[in-house]
């Protein structure tokens, strides 16, 4: 599982539109979907904030191998 797939699963589990997360994290419109699609990845500075928001560790976000 990629970081994008993990972000997608976390967002869907909370029922949040991607555009709301763009706003929540102060990123340009469409960035969240770019991350989910694998076109880019979040800046390292944002990973802790994203992890905290979703109640997971940064390690869980970046260490997505093994299908978890």
mmJSON file of the N, C-alpha and C atoms, coordinates in Angstrom:
{"data_MODEL":{"atom_site":{
"group_PDB":["ATOM","ATOM","ATOM","ATOM","ATOM","ATOM","ATOM","ATOM","ATOM","ATOM","ATOM","ATOM","ATOM","ATOM","ATOM","ATOM","ATOM","ATOM","ATOM","ATOM","ATOM","ATOM","ATOM","ATOM","ATOM","ATOM","ATOM","ATOM","ATOM","ATOM","ATOM","ATOM","ATOM","ATOM","ATOM","ATOM","ATOM","ATOM","ATOM","ATOM","ATOM","ATOM","ATOM","ATOM","ATOM","ATOM","ATOM","ATOM","ATOM","ATOM","ATOM","ATOM","ATOM","ATOM","ATOM","ATOM","ATOM","ATOM","ATOM","ATOM","ATOM","ATOM","ATOM","ATOM","ATOM","ATOM","ATOM","ATOM","ATOM","ATOM","ATOM","ATOM","ATOM","ATOM","ATOM","ATOM","ATOM","ATOM","ATOM","ATOM","ATOM","ATOM","ATOM","ATOM","ATOM","ATOM","ATOM","ATOM","ATOM","ATOM","ATOM","ATOM","ATOM","ATOM","ATOM","ATOM","ATOM","ATOM","ATOM","ATOM","ATOM","ATOM","ATOM","ATOM","ATOM","ATOM","ATOM","ATOM","ATOM","ATOM","ATOM","ATOM","ATOM","ATOM","ATOM","ATOM","ATOM","ATOM","ATOM","ATOM","ATOM","ATOM","ATOM","ATOM","ATOM","ATOM","ATOM","ATOM","ATOM","ATOM","ATOM","ATOM","ATOM","ATOM","ATOM","ATOM","ATOM","ATOM","ATOM","ATOM","ATOM","ATOM","ATOM","ATOM","ATOM","ATOM","ATOM","ATOM","ATOM","ATOM","ATOM","ATOM","ATOM","ATOM","ATOM","ATOM","ATOM","ATOM","ATOM","ATOM","ATOM","ATOM","ATOM","ATOM","ATOM","ATOM","ATOM","ATOM","ATOM","ATOM","ATOM","ATOM","ATOM","ATOM","ATOM","ATOM","ATOM","ATOM","ATOM","ATOM","ATOM","ATOM","ATOM","ATOM","ATOM","ATOM","ATOM","ATOM","ATOM","ATOM","ATOM","ATOM","ATOM","ATOM","ATOM","ATOM","ATOM","ATOM","ATOM","ATOM","ATOM","ATOM","ATOM","ATOM"],
"id":[1,2,3,4,5,6,7,8,9,10,11,12,13,14,15,16,17,18,19,20,21,22,23,24,25,26,27,28,29,30,31,32,33,34,35,36,37,38,39,40,41,42,43,44,45,46,47,48,49,50,51,52,53,54,55,56,57,58,59,60,61,62,63,64,65,66,67,68,69,70,71,72,73,74,75,76,77,78,79,80,81,82,83,84,85,86,87,88,89,90,91,92,93,94,95,96,97,98,99,100,101,102,103,104,105,106,107,108,109,110,111,112,113,114,115,116,117,118,119,120,121,122,123,124,125,126,127,128,129,130,131,132,133,134,135,136,137,138,139,140,141,142,143,144,145,146,147,148,149,150,151,152,153,154,155,156,157,158,159,160,161,162,163,164,165,166,167,168,169,170,171,172,173,174,175,176,177,178,179,180,181,182,183,184,185,186,187,188,189,190,191,192,193,194,195,196,197,198,199,200,201,202,203,204],
"type_symbol":["N","C","C","N","C","C","N","C","C","N","C","C","N","C","C","N","C","C","N","C","C","N","C","C","N","C","C","N","C","C","N","C","C","N","C","C","N","C","C","N","C","C","N","C","C","N","C","C","N","C","C","N","C","C","N","C","C","N","C","C","N","C","C","N","C","C","N","C","C","N","C","C","N","C","C","N","C","C","N","C","C","N","C","C","N","C","C","N","C","C","N","C","C","N","C","C","N","C","C","N","C","C","N","C","C","N","C","C","N","C","C","N","C","C","N","C","C","N","C","C","N","C","C","N","C","C","N","C","C","N","C","C","N","C","C","N","C","C","N","C","C","N","C","C","N","C","C","N","C","C","N","C","C","N","C","C","N","C","C","N","C","C","N","C","C","N","C","C","N","C","C","N","C","C","N","C","C","N","C","C","N","C","C","N","C","C","N","C","C","N","C","C","N","C","C","N","C","C","N","C","C","N","C","C"],
"label_atom_id":["N","CA","C","N","CA","C","N","CA","C","N","CA","C","N","CA","C","N","CA","C","N","CA","C","N","CA","C","N","CA","C","N","CA","C","N","CA","C","N","CA","C","N","CA","C","N","CA","C","N","CA","C","N","CA","C","N","CA","C","N","CA","C","N","CA","C","N","CA","C","N","CA","C","N","CA","C","N","CA","C","N","CA","C","N","CA","C","N","CA","C","N","CA","C","N","CA","C","N","CA","C","N","CA","C","N","CA","C","N","CA","C","N","CA","C","N","CA","C","N","CA","C","N","CA","C","N","CA","C","N","CA","C","N","CA","C","N","CA","C","N","CA","C","N","CA","C","N","CA","C","N","CA","C","N","CA","C","N","CA","C","N","CA","C","N","CA","C","N","CA","C","N","CA","C","N","CA","C","N","CA","C","N","CA","C","N","CA","C","N","CA","C","N","CA","C","N","CA","C","N","CA","C","N","CA","C","N","CA","C","N","CA","C","N","CA","C","N","CA","C","N","CA","C","N","CA","C","N","CA","C","N","CA","C","N","CA","C"],
"label_alt_id":[null,null,null,null,null,null,null,null,null,null,null,null,null,null,null,null,null,null,null,null,null,null,null,null,null,null,null,null,null,null,null,null,null,null,null,null,null,null,null,null,null,null,null,null,null,null,null,null,null,null,null,null,null,null,null,null,null,null,null,null,null,null,null,null,null,null,null,null,null,null,null,null,null,null,null,null,null,null,null,null,null,null,null,null,null,null,null,null,null,null,null,null,null,null,null,null,null,null,null,null,null,null,null,null,null,null,null,null,null,null,null,null,null,null,null,null,null,null,null,null,null,null,null,null,null,null,null,null,null,null,null,null,null,null,null,null,null,null,null,null,null,null,null,null,null,null,null,null,null,null,null,null,null,null,null,null,null,null,null,null,null,null,null,null,null,null,null,null,null,null,null,null,null,null,null,null,null,null,null,null,null,null,null,null,null,null,null,null,null,null,null,null,null,null,null,null,null,null,null,null,null,null,null,null],
"label_comp_id":["UNK","UNK","UNK","UNK","UNK","UNK","UNK","UNK","UNK","UNK","UNK","UNK","UNK","UNK","UNK","UNK","UNK","UNK","UNK","UNK","UNK","UNK","UNK","UNK","UNK","UNK","UNK","UNK","UNK","UNK","UNK","UNK","UNK","UNK","UNK","UNK","UNK","UNK","UNK","UNK","UNK","UNK","UNK","UNK","UNK","UNK","UNK","UNK","UNK","UNK","UNK","UNK","UNK","UNK","UNK","UNK","UNK","UNK","UNK","UNK","UNK","UNK","UNK","UNK","UNK","UNK","UNK","UNK","UNK","UNK","UNK","UNK","UNK","UNK","UNK","UNK","UNK","UNK","UNK","UNK","UNK","UNK","UNK","UNK","UNK","UNK","UNK","UNK","UNK","UNK","UNK","UNK","UNK","UNK","UNK","UNK","UNK","UNK","UNK","UNK","UNK","UNK","UNK","UNK","UNK","UNK","UNK","UNK","UNK","UNK","UNK","UNK","UNK","UNK","UNK","UNK","UNK","UNK","UNK","UNK","UNK","UNK","UNK","UNK","UNK","UNK","UNK","UNK","UNK","UNK","UNK","UNK","UNK","UNK","UNK","UNK","UNK","UNK","UNK","UNK","UNK","UNK","UNK","UNK","UNK","UNK","UNK","UNK","UNK","UNK","UNK","UNK","UNK","UNK","UNK","UNK","UNK","UNK","UNK","UNK","UNK","UNK","UNK","UNK","UNK","UNK","UNK","UNK","UNK","UNK","UNK","UNK","UNK","UNK","UNK","UNK","UNK","UNK","UNK","UNK","UNK","UNK","UNK","UNK","UNK","UNK","UNK","UNK","UNK","UNK","UNK","UNK","UNK","UNK","UNK","UNK","UNK","UNK","UNK","UNK","UNK","UNK","UNK","UNK"],
"label_asym_id":["A","A","A","A","A","A","A","A","A","A","A","A","A","A","A","A","A","A","A","A","A","A","A","A","A","A","A","A","A","A","A","A","A","A","A","A","A","A","A","A","A","A","A","A","A","A","A","A","A","A","A","A","A","A","A","A","A","A","A","A","A","A","A","A","A","A","A","A","A","A","A","A","A","A","A","A","A","A","A","A","A","A","A","A","A","A","A","A","A","A","A","A","A","A","A","A","A","A","A","A","A","A","A","A","A","A","A","A","A","A","A","A","A","A","A","A","A","A","A","A","A","A","A","A","A","A","A","A","A","A","A","A","A","A","A","A","A","A","A","A","A","A","A","A","A","A","A","A","A","A","A","A","A","A","A","A","A","A","A","A","A","A","A","A","A","A","A","A","A","A","A","A","A","A","A","A","A","A","A","A","A","A","A","A","A","A","A","A","A","A","A","A","A","A","A","A","A","A","A","A","A","A","A","A"],
"label_entity_id":["1","1","1","1","1","1","1","1","1","1","1","1","1","1","1","1","1","1","1","1","1","1","1","1","1","1","1","1","1","1","1","1","1","1","1","1","1","1","1","1","1","1","1","1","1","1","1","1","1","1","1","1","1","1","1","1","1","1","1","1","1","1","1","1","1","1","1","1","1","1","1","1","1","1","1","1","1","1","1","1","1","1","1","1","1","1","1","1","1","1","1","1","1","1","1","1","1","1","1","1","1","1","1","1","1","1","1","1","1","1","1","1","1","1","1","1","1","1","1","1","1","1","1","1","1","1","1","1","1","1","1","1","1","1","1","1","1","1","1","1","1","1","1","1","1","1","1","1","1","1","1","1","1","1","1","1","1","1","1","1","1","1","1","1","1","1","1","1","1","1","1","1","1","1","1","1","1","1","1","1","1","1","1","1","1","1","1","1","1","1","1","1","1","1","1","1","1","1","1","1","1","1","1","1"],
"label_seq_id":[1,1,1,2,2,2,3,3,3,4,4,4,5,5,5,6,6,6,7,7,7,8,8,8,9,9,9,10,10,10,11,11,11,12,12,12,13,13,13,14,14,14,15,15,15,16,16,16,17,17,17,18,18,18,19,19,19,20,20,20,21,21,21,22,22,22,23,23,23,24,24,24,25,25,25,26,26,26,27,27,27,28,28,28,29,29,29,30,30,30,31,31,31,32,32,32,33,33,33,34,34,34,35,35,35,36,36,36,37,37,37,38,38,38,39,39,39,40,40,40,41,41,41,42,42,42,43,43,43,44,44,44,45,45,45,46,46,46,47,47,47,48,48,48,49,49,49,50,50,50,51,51,51,52,52,52,53,53,53,54,54,54,55,55,55,56,56,56,57,57,57,58,58,58,59,59,59,60,60,60,61,61,61,62,62,62,63,63,63,64,64,64,65,65,65,66,66,66,67,67,67,68,68,68],
"pdbx_PDB_ins_code":[null,null,null,null,null,null,null,null,null,null,null,null,null,null,null,null,null,null,null,null,null,null,null,null,null,null,null,null,null,null,null,null,null,null,null,null,null,null,null,null,null,null,null,null,null,null,null,null,null,null,null,null,null,null,null,null,null,null,null,null,null,null,null,null,null,null,null,null,null,null,null,null,null,null,null,null,null,null,null,null,null,null,null,null,null,null,null,null,null,null,null,null,null,null,null,null,null,null,null,null,null,null,null,null,null,null,null,null,null,null,null,null,null,null,null,null,null,null,null,null,null,null,null,null,null,null,null,null,null,null,null,null,null,null,null,null,null,null,null,null,null,null,null,null,null,null,null,null,null,null,null,null,null,null,null,null,null,null,null,null,null,null,null,null,null,null,null,null,null,null,null,null,null,null,null,null,null,null,null,null,null,null,null,null,null,null,null,null,null,null,null,null,null,null,null,null,null,null,null,null,null,null,null,null],
"Cartn_x":[0.85,0.0,0.887,0.54,1.304,0.771,1.524,1.049,-0.243,-0.345,-1.567,-2.774,-2.599,-3.697,-4.078,-3.079,-3.343,-4.135,-3.726,-4.441,-5.874,-6.043,-7.378,-8.247,-7.726,-8.491,-8.865,-7.933,-8.22,-9.306,-9.217,-10.212,-11.587,-11.671,-12.949,-13.546,-12.707,-13.187,-13.836,-13.353,-13.937,-15.05,-15.21,-16.262,-16.029,-14.786,-14.428,-14.106,-14.647,-14.269,-12.817,-12.145,-10.746,-10.587,-11.536,-11.452,-11.454,-12.162,-12.181,-10.807,-10.084,-8.748,-7.739,-7.931,-7.092,-7.194,-8.418,-8.651,-8.115,-8.398,-7.988,-6.481,-5.721,-4.265,-3.602,-4.405,-3.872,-3.048,-3.489,-2.779,-3.614,-2.969,-3.686,-4.744,-5.792,-6.906,-6.389,-6.805,-6.432,-5.196,-4.454,-3.248,-3.561,-4.619,-4.94,-5.184,-5.93,-6.201,-4.924,-4.004,-2.72,-1.945,-2.009,-1.342,-1.978,-3.302,-4.001,-3.71,-3.575,-3.341,-1.889,-1.011,0.399,1.187,0.575,1.283,2.311,2.063,2.99,2.735,3.545,3.392,3.404,2.82,2.811,4.227,4.402,5.672,5.892,7.13,7.411,6.888,6.878,6.405,4.929,4.161,2.726,2.385,3.311,3.0,2.538,3.192,2.804,1.395,1.081,-0.25,-1.326,-1.038,-1.978,-2.174,-1.078,-1.158,-1.991,-1.752,-2.509,-3.996,-4.304,-5.699,-6.44,-5.764,-6.403,-6.185,-5.439,-5.232,-4.329,-3.34,-2.361,-0.966,0.031,1.399,1.949,2.974,3.648,4.21,4.718,5.261,4.201,2.97,1.888,1.617,1.78,1.554,2.647,3.89,4.981,5.438,5.163,5.56,4.34,3.932,2.671,2.848,4.047,4.268,3.577,3.311,2.715,1.215,0.588,-0.854,-1.562,-0.821,-1.466,-1.392],
"Cartn_y":[-1.187,0.0,1.238,2.183,3.429,4.433,5.505,6.558,7.162,7.273,7.802,6.926,5.628,4.705,4.8,4.937,5.072,6.354,7.455,8.716,8.606,7.949,7.743,6.946,5.847,5.004,5.754,6.534,7.308,8.347,9.016,10.042,9.421,8.326,7.67,7.147,6.6,6.082,7.171,8.409,9.529,10.223,9.859,10.467,11.936,12.283,13.68,13.905,14.949,15.258,15.736,15.386,15.789,17.309,18.036,19.499,20.061,19.409,19.867,19.691,18.658,18.441,19.408,19.779,20.837,22.077,22.442,23.631,23.437,22.296,22.015,22.124,21.633,21.636,22.804,23.718,24.929,24.659,23.692,23.355,23.782,23.902,24.328,23.303,23.822,22.981,21.853,20.651,19.496,18.749,19.333,18.658,17.325,17.298,16.043,14.928,15.225,14.215,13.82,14.761,14.428,13.448,13.651,12.717,11.338,11.309,10.023,9.301,10.05,9.468,9.079,9.485,9.155,10.101,11.219,12.2,12.978,13.083,13.751,13.206,13.638,13.22,14.456,14.333,15.484,15.895,17.173,17.645,17.019,16.688,16.065,16.873,18.211,19.058,18.814,18.375,18.157,16.769,15.835,14.457,14.315,15.007,14.912,15.451,16.564,17.152,16.236,15.639,14.719,13.484,12.939,11.752,12.036,13.165,13.528,13.677,14.314,14.521,13.194,12.213,10.919,9.914,10.301,9.409,8.227,8.441,7.406,7.989,7.138,7.624,7.989,8.824,9.164,7.887,7.012,5.742,4.958,4.955,4.264,4.889,6.188,6.857,6.547,6.559,6.414,4.974,4.12,2.723,1.907,2.026,1.429,0.078,-0.464,-1.764,-2.858,-3.946,-5.088,-5.038,-4.125,-4.096,-3.526,-2.871,-2.289,-0.797],
"Cartn_z":[0.0,0.0,0.0,-0.848,-0.915,0.104,0.307,1.198,0.654,-0.661,-1.265,-0.976,-1.081,-0.774,0.695,1.566,3.0,3.273,2.651,2.839,2.327,1.203,0.647,1.625,2.119,3.043,4.311,4.85,6.066,5.804,4.658,4.319,4.14,3.407,3.158,4.469,5.331,6.616,7.453,7.322,8.058,7.282,6.007,5.197,4.889,4.659,4.441,2.963,2.353,0.971,0.903,-0.174,-0.34,-0.29,-0.864,-0.866,0.554,1.461,2.855,3.493,3.084,3.633,3.033,1.779,1.195,2.075,2.407,3.227,4.638,5.23,6.609,6.8,5.822,5.941,5.224,4.702,4.083,2.842,2.052,0.82,-0.376,-1.511,-2.709,-3.09,-3.686,-4.126,-5.027,-4.724,-5.524,-5.05,-4.111,-3.639,-2.971,-2.16,-1.471,-2.481,-3.522,-4.552,-5.293,-5.479,-6.098,-5.22,-3.915,-3.005,-3.101,-3.057,-3.126,-4.44,-5.507,-6.828,-7.048,-6.159,-6.29,-7.167,-7.57,-8.393,-7.575,-6.281,-5.377,-3.977,-3.024,-1.625,-0.743,0.443,1.354,1.749,2.001,2.532,3.899,4.215,5.508,6.699,6.561,7.663,7.977,6.976,7.166,7.707,7.598,7.966,9.412,10.327,11.735,11.957,11.325,11.457,10.859,9.717,9.079,9.951,10.447,11.302,12.549,13.172,14.377,14.059,12.963,12.563,12.414,11.827,11.591,12.719,13.734,14.873,14.572,13.722,13.405,13.62,13.583,13.716,12.339,12.337,11.09,10.473,11.304,10.814,10.043,10.542,9.843,8.47,8.379,7.094,6.08,6.533,5.576,5.394,6.337,6.216,5.852,4.602,4.147,3.485,3.534,2.888,3.678,3.019,3.685,3.74,2.998,2.92,4.116,4.999,6.175,6.175],
"occupancy":[1.0,1.0,1.0,1.0,1.0,1.0,1.0,1.0,1.0,1.0,1.0,1.0,1.0,1.0,1.0,1.0,1.0,1.0,1.0,1.0,1.0,1.0,1.0,1.0,1.0,1.0,1.0,1.0,1.0,1.0,1.0,1.0,1.0,1.0,1.0,1.0,1.0,1.0,1.0,1.0,1.0,1.0,1.0,1.0,1.0,1.0,1.0,1.0,1.0,1.0,1.0,1.0,1.0,1.0,1.0,1.0,1.0,1.0,1.0,1.0,1.0,1.0,1.0,1.0,1.0,1.0,1.0,1.0,1.0,1.0,1.0,1.0,1.0,1.0,1.0,1.0,1.0,1.0,1.0,1.0,1.0,1.0,1.0,1.0,1.0,1.0,1.0,1.0,1.0,1.0,1.0,1.0,1.0,1.0,1.0,1.0,1.0,1.0,1.0,1.0,1.0,1.0,1.0,1.0,1.0,1.0,1.0,1.0,1.0,1.0,1.0,1.0,1.0,1.0,1.0,1.0,1.0,1.0,1.0,1.0,1.0,1.0,1.0,1.0,1.0,1.0,1.0,1.0,1.0,1.0,1.0,1.0,1.0,1.0,1.0,1.0,1.0,1.0,1.0,1.0,1.0,1.0,1.0,1.0,1.0,1.0,1.0,1.0,1.0,1.0,1.0,1.0,1.0,1.0,1.0,1.0,1.0,1.0,1.0,1.0,1.0,1.0,1.0,1.0,1.0,1.0,1.0,1.0,1.0,1.0,1.0,1.0,1.0,1.0,1.0,1.0,1.0,1.0,1.0,1.0,1.0,1.0,1.0,1.0,1.0,1.0,1.0,1.0,1.0,1.0,1.0,1.0,1.0,1.0,1.0,1.0,1.0,1.0,1.0,1.0,1.0,1.0,1.0,1.0],
"B_iso_or_equiv":[0.0,0.0,0.0,0.0,0.0,0.0,0.0,0.0,0.0,0.0,0.0,0.0,0.0,0.0,0.0,0.0,0.0,0.0,0.0,0.0,0.0,0.0,0.0,0.0,0.0,0.0,0.0,0.0,0.0,0.0,0.0,0.0,0.0,0.0,0.0,0.0,0.0,0.0,0.0,0.0,0.0,0.0,0.0,0.0,0.0,0.0,0.0,0.0,0.0,0.0,0.0,0.0,0.0,0.0,0.0,0.0,0.0,0.0,0.0,0.0,0.0,0.0,0.0,0.0,0.0,0.0,0.0,0.0,0.0,0.0,0.0,0.0,0.0,0.0,0.0,0.0,0.0,0.0,0.0,0.0,0.0,0.0,0.0,0.0,0.0,0.0,0.0,0.0,0.0,0.0,0.0,0.0,0.0,0.0,0.0,0.0,0.0,0.0,0.0,0.0,0.0,0.0,0.0,0.0,0.0,0.0,0.0,0.0,0.0,0.0,0.0,0.0,0.0,0.0,0.0,0.0,0.0,0.0,0.0,0.0,0.0,0.0,0.0,0.0,0.0,0.0,0.0,0.0,0.0,0.0,0.0,0.0,0.0,0.0,0.0,0.0,0.0,0.0,0.0,0.0,0.0,0.0,0.0,0.0,0.0,0.0,0.0,0.0,0.0,0.0,0.0,0.0,0.0,0.0,0.0,0.0,0.0,0.0,0.0,0.0,0.0,0.0,0.0,0.0,0.0,0.0,0.0,0.0,0.0,0.0,0.0,0.0,0.0,0.0,0.0,0.0,0.0,0.0,0.0,0.0,0.0,0.0,0.0,0.0,0.0,0.0,0.0,0.0,0.0,0.0,0.0,0.0,0.0,0.0,0.0,0.0,0.0,0.0,0.0,0.0,0.0,0.0,0.0,0.0],
"pdbx_formal_charge":[null,null,null,null,null,null,null,null,null,null,null,null,null,null,null,null,null,null,null,null,null,null,null,null,null,null,null,null,null,null,null,null,null,null,null,null,null,null,null,null,null,null,null,null,null,null,null,null,null,null,null,null,null,null,null,null,null,null,null,null,null,null,null,null,null,null,null,null,null,null,null,null,null,null,null,null,null,null,null,null,null,null,null,null,null,null,null,null,null,null,null,null,null,null,null,null,null,null,null,null,null,null,null,null,null,null,null,null,null,null,null,null,null,null,null,null,null,null,null,null,null,null,null,null,null,null,null,null,null,null,null,null,null,null,null,null,null,null,null,null,null,null,null,null,null,null,null,null,null,null,null,null,null,null,null,null,null,null,null,null,null,null,null,null,null,null,null,null,null,null,null,null,null,null,null,null,null,null,null,null,null,null,null,null,null,null,null,null,null,null,null,null,null,null,null,null,null,null,null,null,null,null,null,null],
"auth_seq_id":[1,1,1,2,2,2,3,3,3,4,4,4,5,5,5,6,6,6,7,7,7,8,8,8,9,9,9,10,10,10,11,11,11,12,12,12,13,13,13,14,14,14,15,15,15,16,16,16,17,17,17,18,18,18,19,19,19,20,20,20,21,21,21,22,22,22,23,23,23,24,24,24,25,25,25,26,26,26,27,27,27,28,28,28,29,29,29,30,30,30,31,31,31,32,32,32,33,33,33,34,34,34,35,35,35,36,36,36,37,37,37,38,38,38,39,39,39,40,40,40,41,41,41,42,42,42,43,43,43,44,44,44,45,45,45,46,46,46,47,47,47,48,48,48,49,49,49,50,50,50,51,51,51,52,52,52,53,53,53,54,54,54,55,55,55,56,56,56,57,57,57,58,58,58,59,59,59,60,60,60,61,61,61,62,62,62,63,63,63,64,64,64,65,65,65,66,66,66,67,67,67,68,68,68],
"auth_comp_id":["UNK","UNK","UNK","UNK","UNK","UNK","UNK","UNK","UNK","UNK","UNK","UNK","UNK","UNK","UNK","UNK","UNK","UNK","UNK","UNK","UNK","UNK","UNK","UNK","UNK","UNK","UNK","UNK","UNK","UNK","UNK","UNK","UNK","UNK","UNK","UNK","UNK","UNK","UNK","UNK","UNK","UNK","UNK","UNK","UNK","UNK","UNK","UNK","UNK","UNK","UNK","UNK","UNK","UNK","UNK","UNK","UNK","UNK","UNK","UNK","UNK","UNK","UNK","UNK","UNK","UNK","UNK","UNK","UNK","UNK","UNK","UNK","UNK","UNK","UNK","UNK","UNK","UNK","UNK","UNK","UNK","UNK","UNK","UNK","UNK","UNK","UNK","UNK","UNK","UNK","UNK","UNK","UNK","UNK","UNK","UNK","UNK","UNK","UNK","UNK","UNK","UNK","UNK","UNK","UNK","UNK","UNK","UNK","UNK","UNK","UNK","UNK","UNK","UNK","UNK","UNK","UNK","UNK","UNK","UNK","UNK","UNK","UNK","UNK","UNK","UNK","UNK","UNK","UNK","UNK","UNK","UNK","UNK","UNK","UNK","UNK","UNK","UNK","UNK","UNK","UNK","UNK","UNK","UNK","UNK","UNK","UNK","UNK","UNK","UNK","UNK","UNK","UNK","UNK","UNK","UNK","UNK","UNK","UNK","UNK","UNK","UNK","UNK","UNK","UNK","UNK","UNK","UNK","UNK","UNK","UNK","UNK","UNK","UNK","UNK","UNK","UNK","UNK","UNK","UNK","UNK","UNK","UNK","UNK","UNK","UNK","UNK","UNK","UNK","UNK","UNK","UNK","UNK","UNK","UNK","UNK","UNK","UNK","UNK","UNK","UNK","UNK","UNK","UNK"],
"auth_asym_id":["A","A","A","A","A","A","A","A","A","A","A","A","A","A","A","A","A","A","A","A","A","A","A","A","A","A","A","A","A","A","A","A","A","A","A","A","A","A","A","A","A","A","A","A","A","A","A","A","A","A","A","A","A","A","A","A","A","A","A","A","A","A","A","A","A","A","A","A","A","A","A","A","A","A","A","A","A","A","A","A","A","A","A","A","A","A","A","A","A","A","A","A","A","A","A","A","A","A","A","A","A","A","A","A","A","A","A","A","A","A","A","A","A","A","A","A","A","A","A","A","A","A","A","A","A","A","A","A","A","A","A","A","A","A","A","A","A","A","A","A","A","A","A","A","A","A","A","A","A","A","A","A","A","A","A","A","A","A","A","A","A","A","A","A","A","A","A","A","A","A","A","A","A","A","A","A","A","A","A","A","A","A","A","A","A","A","A","A","A","A","A","A","A","A","A","A","A","A","A","A","A","A","A","A"],
"auth_atom_id":["N","CA","C","N","CA","C","N","CA","C","N","CA","C","N","CA","C","N","CA","C","N","CA","C","N","CA","C","N","CA","C","N","CA","C","N","CA","C","N","CA","C","N","CA","C","N","CA","C","N","CA","C","N","CA","C","N","CA","C","N","CA","C","N","CA","C","N","CA","C","N","CA","C","N","CA","C","N","CA","C","N","CA","C","N","CA","C","N","CA","C","N","CA","C","N","CA","C","N","CA","C","N","CA","C","N","CA","C","N","CA","C","N","CA","C","N","CA","C","N","CA","C","N","CA","C","N","CA","C","N","CA","C","N","CA","C","N","CA","C","N","CA","C","N","CA","C","N","CA","C","N","CA","C","N","CA","C","N","CA","C","N","CA","C","N","CA","C","N","CA","C","N","CA","C","N","CA","C","N","CA","C","N","CA","C","N","CA","C","N","CA","C","N","CA","C","N","CA","C","N","CA","C","N","CA","C","N","CA","C","N","CA","C","N","CA","C","N","CA","C","N","CA","C","N","CA","C","N","CA","C","N","CA","C","N","CA","C"],
"pdbx_PDB_model_num":[1,1,1,1,1,1,1,1,1,1,1,1,1,1,1,1,1,1,1,1,1,1,1,1,1,1,1,1,1,1,1,1,1,1,1,1,1,1,1,1,1,1,1,1,1,1,1,1,1,1,1,1,1,1,1,1,1,1,1,1,1,1,1,1,1,1,1,1,1,1,1,1,1,1,1,1,1,1,1,1,1,1,1,1,1,1,1,1,1,1,1,1,1,1,1,1,1,1,1,1,1,1,1,1,1,1,1,1,1,1,1,1,1,1,1,1,1,1,1,1,1,1,1,1,1,1,1,1,1,1,1,1,1,1,1,1,1,1,1,1,1,1,1,1,1,1,1,1,1,1,1,1,1,1,1,1,1,1,1,1,1,1,1,1,1,1,1,1,1,1,1,1,1,1,1,1,1,1,1,1,1,1,1,1,1,1,1,1,1,1,1,1,1,1,1,1,1,1,1,1,1,1,1,1]
}}}
